[in-house]
């Protein structure tokens, strides 16, 4: 799964630390999500989308390989 988390984060002027603090996770979690090493749970993805005032699918993009 691809994501646009870093793009949204920068557009809102959040550092990785600030975003992590806002959603109650570690900075390492934010780094892992942004690098595609970790896919957030549905509740976490929804919280992230709410912070950025957008839909989950505008941040997290399923790829064809995710369906297999």
Secondary structure, 3 states (H helix, E strand, C coil): CEECHHHHHHHCCCCHHHHHHHHCCCHHHHHHHHCCCCCCCHHHHHHHHHHCCCCHHHHEECCHHHHC
